[in-house]
Amino acid sequence: MSSYFTDLAQQYIGGEWRPGTGSWDIIDFNPYDDEKLASITIATVDEVDQAYRSAARAQKEWGATNPYARRAVFEKALRLVEEREEEIAEAIVAELGGTRLKAAFELHLAKEFLRESVHLALAPEGRIIPSPVDGKENRVYRVPVGVVGVISPFNFPFLLSLKSVAPALALGNGVVLKPHQNTPVVGGSLIGKIFEDAGLPAGLLNVVITDIAEIGDAFLEHPVPKVISFTGSDQVGRHVATVCASLFKRAVLELGGNSALVVLDDADVDYAVDAAVFSRYVHQGQVCMAANRILVDRAVADEFTEKFVAKVRSLKAGDPRDPETVIGPVINSRQADALMGVVEQALAEGGTALVHGARRENLVEPSVVTGLPADSALLRQEVFGPVAFLVPFEGEEEAVRIVNDTPYGLSGAVHTGDVERGVRFARQIDSGMFHVNDATVHDEPIVPFGGEKHSGVGRLNGDTMLDAFTTTKWISVQHGRSGFPF
């Protein structure tokens, strides 16, 4: 077991590692074999307050630091991740049941986002805007918001914590990070340790491991943070948005999805099968961009279905430590229960299981269901696990209607032999992202990432990080003399 789970099973507040003072512990389990990894005494409301106050104090000097000097911290953090890559990968496998393939995928993206943070430190630029008043100069400065609160999820905790934490710090802010209770080390204290070792000033980044049963809305309502960056479900995201709006805070929300991968009648079927299997089953389907629905034109439905089912049956489910394993465990028993309930509901509604995966503890084998009625609620909700719904359609117009018939609008993909046909199709979909002849699961550091409808508010990555974690300030200078009416 990685030493991270003994060394980092603490709060990180004000540059100090210390236990929480709550009355109970969060127990960190390996979801595959139920091994106890760590026991962490939770942080209280008082410790959330200490963390935010610490970030606010440290931010004053950090925000005034030359961005070239700030940049050096992220260069060092990147080197540390590269040096510790194998140990971090082992922690990902242990704490969230990620396969070796998934751990490598997450670490690759995490390093890319750290590289982008190096450049982001130098990104803010001011402007001089003309004035109708003689002698006046209008300067518009891009400045840090101050302190950012980050709430990260359990599915890609290392990447999705870094994705907000690193840019917010690079742009001159302080940060308080609250990781998901199921991934407190990989998504929380490990991030704190990397930046501590990279030379980030003490107190600037704080990690509080806690639960809303202990702190309620204190993390959101605290007066210090000006921005809350939340990644998680749309149900919780709606609550985060409501609290933030009532307090005039900015909320950046990266929420759930119900993405579709569409196979048109001129698609390369073999390639579409590969893309669809990856899009649905990467990290056991616990990905917001995963293809819940696989839509296939009836002209190629028989061929696609036969090949898709065969490939799904070939996926090895088991111990995520085995390099051959493709399907590891879902995060906990509650999630496994819910997924088996989804399959049972689909069959009760008249669906047919072409593949009916068994369950062994938290290991849920892949399922493929077809024949769901068009009005099934299952086709409109997010299914966070290895269950795929195959949906036939007649022509593009029907496909567009089905893809859009969901409250979500995050990602999606279309497969076709005509790229421009694919682009025309993609432009008709109400989503923040859509991909032609590829998977539904993508993230790149300089391309705007985010969703429409219930899939979120705002964007991350690239220049959109400036919108998320900085604000503008207008300072005018009168070089002459203004005239006043009285």
C-alpha positions in Angstrom: 0.0 0.0 0.0 1.3 3.5 -0.9 2.8 5.4 2.0 0.5 8.3 1.0 -2.3 6.7 2.9 -0.4 6.8 6.2 1.6 10.0 5.6 -1.2 12.1 4.2 -4.3 11.1 6.2 -4.5 14.6 7.7 -5.8 18.1 7.1 -3.5 20.6 5.5 -4.3 24.0 6.9 -2.1 27.1 7.2 0.9 25.2 5.9 0.6 22.5 8.7 -0.3 18.9 8.5 -2.7 18.1 11.4 -5.6 15.9 12.3 -9.1 17.4 12.2 -10.9 18.0 15.5 -14.3 16.6 14.4 -16.0 13.8 16.5 -15.8 11.1 13.8 -13.5 9.8 11.1 -13.8 9.3 7.3 -12.6 5.8 6.6 -10.9 5.5 3.2 -11.5 2.1 1.7 -10.1 0.3 -1.4 -13.3 -0.3 -3.4 -12.0 -3.5 -4.9 -11.1 -5.5 -1.8 -12.5 -3.3 1.0 -9.0 -2.8 2.5 -8.9 0.1 4.9 -6.4 2.6 3.5 -6.7 5.4 6.0 -8.7 6.9 8.8 -9.0 10.7 8.7 -10.6 12.7 11.5 -12.8 15.2 9.8 -12.5 19.0 9.7 -15.0 21.1 11.5 -16.6 24.4 10.6 -13.9 26.1 12.6 -11.2 24.5 10.6 -12.9 25.4 7.3 -12.8 29.0 8.7 -9.1 28.7 9.5 -8.4 27.3 6.0 -10.1 30.2 4.3 -8.5 32.8 6.6 -5.1 31.3 5.9 -5.7 31.4 2.1 -6.8 35.0 2.3 -3.8 36.1 4.3 -1.3 34.3 2.1 -3.0 35.5 -1.1 -2.2 39.2 -0.6 1.6 38.7 -1.1 1.1 35.9 -3.7 -1.2 38.0 -5.8 1.5 40.7 -5.9 4.3 38.3 -6.7 5.9 38.5 -10.1 4.1 36.0 -12.3 7.5 34.7 -13.6 8.3 33.8 -10.0 4.9 32.1 -9.5 5.5 30.1 -12.7 8.5 28.4 -11.1 6.2 26.6 -8.6 4.2 24.9 -11.3 7.3 23.9 -13.2 8.5 22.2 -10.0 5.1 20.6 -9.4 5.2 19.1 -12.8 8.6 17.6 -12.2 7.4 16.2 -8.9 4.4 14.5 -10.6 6.7 13.0 -13.2 9.1 11.7 -10.6 6.4 10.2 -8.4 4.2 9.0 -11.3 4.3 5.3 -10.4 3.5 5.9 -6.7 0.6 8.2 -7.7 -0.7 5.6 -10.1 -0.7 3.0 -7.4 -2.7 5.4 -5.2 -5.2 5.9 -8.0 -5.6 2.2 -8.4 -6.0 1.6 -4.6 -8.2 4.5 -3.6 -10.7 4.7 -6.5 -10.4 1.3 -8.1 -9.0 2.8 -11.3 -7.3 0.4 -13.7 -3.7 0.8 -14.7 -4.9 2.1 -18.0 -7.1 4.6 -16.3 -4.4 5.8 -13.9 -2.0 6.4 -16.9 -4.8 8.3 -18.7 -5.5 10.5 -15.6 -1.8 11.2 -15.0 -1.2 12.1 -18.6 -3.9 14.7 -18.5 -2.9 16.0 -15.1 0.6 16.7 -16.4 -0.8 18.4 -19.5 -2.9 20.7 -17.2 0.1 21.5 -15.0 2.1 22.4 -18.2 -0.7 24.8 -19.1 -0.7 26.3 -15.7 3.0 27.3 -16.2 1.9 29.4 -19.1 -1.3 30.6 -17.5 0.6 32.5 -14.8 1.6 34.9 -17.6 -1.7 35.1 -19.3 -3.5 38.0 -17.7 -3.2 41.1 -19.8 -4.5 44.6 -19.2 -6.1 46.9 -21.7 -6.2 50.6 -22.4 -9.6 51.7 -23.7 -10.3 55.1 -25.3 -12.4 57.6 -23.4 -14.8 60.2 -24.8 -13.4 62.6 -22.1 -10.4 64.6 -23.1 -7.2 63.8 -21.2 -8.6 60.6 -19.7 -7.0 57.2 -19.9 -9.0 54.1 -19.1 -7.0 51.1 -17.9 -8.6 47.7 -17.4 -6.6 45.4 -15.2 -7.1 41.6 -14.9 -6.7 40.7 -11.2 -7.1 37.6 -9.1 -10.5 37.1 -7.4 -8.8 36.5 -4.1 -9.7 33.0 -2.8 -11.3 30.1 -4.6 -13.1 27.2 -3.0 -12.7 23.9 -5.0 -14.9 20.9 -4.5 -13.7 17.9 -6.5 -15.4 14.5 -7.4 -14.3 10.9 -6.9 -14.0 9.7 -10.5 -10.9 11.6 -11.7 -9.9 13.2 -8.3 -6.2 13.9 -9.0 -6.9 15.5 -12.4 -10.1 17.3 -11.5 -8.7 18.8 -8.3 -5.6 20.0 -10.2 -7.7 21.3 -13.0 -9.1 24.1 -10.8 -6.5 24.3 -8.1 -3.4 24.8 -10.3 -5.0 27.6 -12.6 -6.5 29.4 -9.6 -3.1 29.5 -7.9 -1.2 30.3 -11.1 -3.5 33.3 -11.6 -2.6 34.7 -8.1 -5.4 33.3 -5.9 -5.4 31.4 -2.7 -7.3 28.1 -2.7 -9.2 25.8 -0.2 -9.8 22.3 -1.6 -12.4 19.9 -0.3 -12.0 16.5 -2.0 -14.7 13.9 -2.2 -15.0 11.7 0.9 -14.3 8.6 -1.1 -11.0 10.0 -2.5 -9.6 12.2 0.3 -5.9 11.5 -0.5 -5.6 11.3 -4.3 -8.1 14.2 -4.7 -7.0 16.2 -1.7 -4.0 15.8 0.6 -1.8 14.5 -2.2 -2.4 17.8 -4.1 -1.4 19.7 -1.0 1.8 17.7 -0.6 2.9 18.2 -4.2 2.5 22.0 -4.0 4.1 22.1 -0.6 7.2 20.3 -2.0 7.1 22.5 -5.0 7.7 25.6 -2.9 4.2 27.1 -2.8 4.1 29.6 0.1 2.6 28.1 3.2 -1.0 28.8 3.9 -1.9 29.6 0.3 -3.3 26.2 -0.5 -5.4 24.4 2.1 -7.0 21.0 2.1 -10.0 20.2 4.3 -11.3 16.7 4.4 -14.8 16.7 5.8 -18.5 16.0 5.1 -21.6 18.1 4.8 -23.0 16.1 7.7 -20.4 18.0 9.8 -20.1 21.4 8.1 -23.4 21.9 6.3 -23.0 24.7 3.8 -20.1 26.4 5.6 -17.7 25.7 2.8 -20.0 27.6 0.4 -21.3 30.3 2.7 -18.0 31.4 4.2 -17.4 35.1 3.4 -13.8 34.7 2.1 -14.2 32.8 -1.2 -15.4 34.8 -4.2 -15.6 31.7 -6.5 -16.7 28.2 -5.9 -15.5 25.6 -8.5 -17.6 22.5 -8.2 -17.4 19.3 -10.1 -20.1 16.7 -9.4 -23.7 15.8 -9.9 -26.3 18.2 -11.2 -28.4 17.7 -8.1 -25.7 19.0 -5.8 -24.6 21.5 -8.4 -28.1 23.1 -8.3 -27.7 23.6 -4.5 -24.2 25.0 -4.9 -25.5 27.4 -7.5 -28.4 28.5 -5.3 -26.2 29.2 -2.3 -23.6 31.0 -4.3 -26.2 33.2 -6.1 -27.8 34.2 -2.8 -24.4 35.4 -1.6 -23.3 37.0 -4.9 -20.5 34.5 -5.4 -19.4 33.2 -8.8 -20.1 29.5 -9.3 -18.2 27.4 -11.9 -20.1 24.2 -12.3 -18.9 21.1 -14.2 -21.8 18.7 -13.8 -23.2 15.4 -15.1 -24.0 14.3 -18.6 -26.0 11.9 -20.7 -23.9 11.9 -23.8 -24.7 10.0 -27.0 -22.4 8.4 -29.5 -24.2 8.4 -32.9 -23.3 6.0 -35.7 -24.6 7.3 -39.1 -25.3 5.0 -42.1 -21.9 5.8 -43.7 -19.7 5.3 -40.6 -16.7 3.0 -40.4 -18.5 0.5 -38.2 -15.4 -1.2 -36.8 -13.9 2.1 -35.8 -17.2 3.3 -34.3 -17.4 0.1 -32.2 -14.0 0.8 -30.8 -14.9 4.4 -30.0 -18.2 3.5 -28.5 -16.8 0.8 -26.2 -14.2 3.2 -24.9 -16.7 6.0 -24.6 -19.0 3.9 -22.4 -16.7 1.7 -20.4 -13.6 3.8 -19.6 -13.2 3.8 -15.8 -16.3 1.6 -15.5 -18.4 4.3 -17.1 -17.8 6.6 -14.1 -17.1 9.6 -16.4 -19.4 12.6 -16.9 -18.7 12.5 -20.7 -19.3 8.8 -21.0 -21.7 7.6 -23.8 -24.8 6.5 -21.9 -26.6 6.1 -25.2 -25.3 4.5 -28.4 -27.5 5.6 -31.3 -27.1 3.5 -34.5 -28.8 4.0 -37.9 -30.9 1.0 -38.7 -28.9 0.6 -42.0 -25.9 -0.6 -40.0 -27.5 -1.6 -36.7 -27.2 -5.3 -37.1 -23.5 -5.2 -38.0 -22.7 -2.7 -35.3 -24.6 -4.5 -32.6 -23.0 -7.8 -33.3 -19.5 -6.3 -33.2 -20.2 -4.0 -30.2 -21.6 -6.9 -28.1 -18.6 -9.1 -29.0 -16.1 -6.5 -27.9 -18.0 -5.7 -24.7 -18.0 -9.5 -23.8 -14.2 -9.5 -24.3 -13.5 -6.8 -21.7 -11.8 -8.3 -18.6 -13.4 -7.3 -15.3 -11.5 -7.8 -12.1 -8.6 -6.6 -10.0 -7.6 -3.1 -11.1 -4.0 -3.9 -10.2 -3.9 -6.4 -13.1 -2.6 -4.6 -16.2 -5.0 -6.7 -18.3 -8.1 -5.5 -16.4 -10.3 -3.1 -18.3 -13.3 -3.0 -15.9 -12.5 -2.4 -12.2 -14.9 -1.8 -9.3 -17.3 1.1 -9.0 -16.6 3.5 -6.2 -18.8 2.0 -3.5 -21.7 -0.4 -2.7 -24.3 2.3 -3.0 -23.2 2.9 -6.6 -23.2 -0.8 -7.4 -26.7 -1.2 -6.0 -27.9 1.7 -8.1 -26.4 0.2 -11.3 -28.0 -3.2 -10.8 -31.3 -1.3 -10.2 -30.9 0.5 -13.5 -30.5 -2.8 -15.4 -33.5 -4.4 -13.5 -35.6 -1.3 -14.4 -34.6 -1.5 -18.0 -35.6 -5.1 -18.3 -38.9 -4.4 -16.4 -39.7 -1.7 -19.0 -39.3 -4.2 -21.8 -35.6 -3.8 -22.6 -33.5 -6.8 -23.7 -30.1 -7.5 -22.2 -27.7 -8.4 -24.9 -25.0 -8.6 -22.2 -26.2 -8.9 -18.6 -23.2 -8.3 -16.4 -23.0 -9.9 -12.9 -22.1 -8.2 -9.7 -19.4 -9.3 -7.3 -19.3 -6.8 -4.4 -18.4 -3.5 -6.0 -17.3 -5.1 -9.3 -20.1 -4.6 -11.7 -19.6 -6.3 -15.1 -20.6 -4.5 -18.3 -24.2 -4.7 -19.5 -25.7 -3.8 -22.9 -29.5 -3.2 -23.1 -31.5 -2.6 -26.2 -35.3 -2.2 -26.9 -36.0 0.4 -24.2 -39.3 2.3 -24.9 -38.7 5.7 -26.3 -40.3 7.4 -23.3 -38.1 5.6 -20.8 -36.6 7.9 -18.1 -33.4 5.8 -18.3 -32.7 7.3 -21.7 -32.8 10.9 -20.2 -30.8 10.5 -17.0 -27.1 10.0 -16.3 -26.0 6.4 -15.6 -22.7 6.5 -13.9 -21.4 3.0 -14.6 -20.9 0.2 -17.2 -24.4 0.0 -18.6 -24.9 0.9 -22.3 -28.2 1.5 -24.0 -28.4 0.8 -27.8 -31.0 2.9 -29.6 -31.8 2.5 -33.3 -32.9 5.4 -35.4 -34.1 6.2 -39.0 -32.1 9.1 -40.5 -30.3 12.1 -39.1 -33.4 14.1 -38.1 -34.6 11.5 -35.7 -31.1 11.0 -34.4 -30.8 14.8 -33.6 -34.1 14.7 -31.8 -33.1 11.7 -29.7 -29.7 13.1 -28.8 -31.2 16.4 -27.6 -34.1 14.7 -25.7 -32.4 14.9 -22.3 -31.9 17.6 -19.6 -28.1 17.3 -20.1 -25.8 18.8 -22.7 -22.2 18.0 -22.0 -20.5 15.9 -24.7 -21.2 13.6 -27.5 -19.8 12.1 -30.8 -21.0 11.3 -34.3 -19.4 8.8 -36.7 -19.7 9.3 -40.4 -17.7 8.9 -43.6 -18.2 12.6 -44.4 -16.5 14.9 -41.9 -18.6 18.0 -42.9 -21.8 15.9 -42.5 -20.6 15.2 -39.0 -19.9 18.9 -38.3 -23.4 19.8 -39.6 -24.9 17.2 -37.3 -22.8 18.4 -34.3 -23.9 22.0 -34.7 -27.5 20.8 -34.1 -26.8 19.3 -30.7 -27.4 21.3 -27.6 -24.1 20.5 -25.8 -21.0 22.3 -24.8 -18.8 19.8 -26.7 -19.2 17.4 -29.5 -16.7 15.3 -31.5 -16.7 14.0 -35.1 -15.3 10.5 -35.6 -13.9 10.1 -32.1 -14.9 9.2 -28.6 -17.2 11.2 -26.3 -14.6 11.4 -23.6 -12.0 14.1 -24.2 -10.3 16.9 -22.3 -7.5 19.2 -23.5 -5.9 22.0 -21.6 -6.5 24.9 -23.9 -9.9 24.1 -25.3 -13.0 25.4 -23.5 -14.6 22.5 -21.4 -18.1 22.6 -20.1 -21.7 21.9 -20.7 -25.2 23.3 -21.5 -28.5 22.8 -19.7 -28.1 20.7 -16.5 -24.5 19.9 -17.4 -23.1 23.1 -15.9 -22.4 26.8 -15.9 -19.2 28.3 -17.2 -16.1 26.8 -18.8 -12.7 25.7 -17.7 -9.4 25.3 -19.6 -7.2 27.8 -21.6 -8.4 31.4 -21.7 -11.6 30.5 -20.0 -9.7 30.0 -16.8 -9.2 33.8 -16.8 -13.0 34.2 -16.8 -13.3 31.6 -14.0 -10.6 32.8 -11.6 -9.9 36.5 -12.3 -12.0 39.6 -12.5 -11.5 42.9 -14.2 -10.9 46.3 -12.6 -11.3 49.7 -14.3 -8.9 52.4 -13.2 -9.2 55.7 -15.0 -6.5 58.4 -15.0 -7.3 62.0 -15.8 -4.1 63.6 -17.2 -5.8 66.9 -17.7 -8.7 68.4 -15.9 -12.3 67.3 -16.1 -15.2 69.8 -16.3 -18.0 69.4 -13.8 -21.6 70.7 -14.1 -21.5 72.2 -10.5 
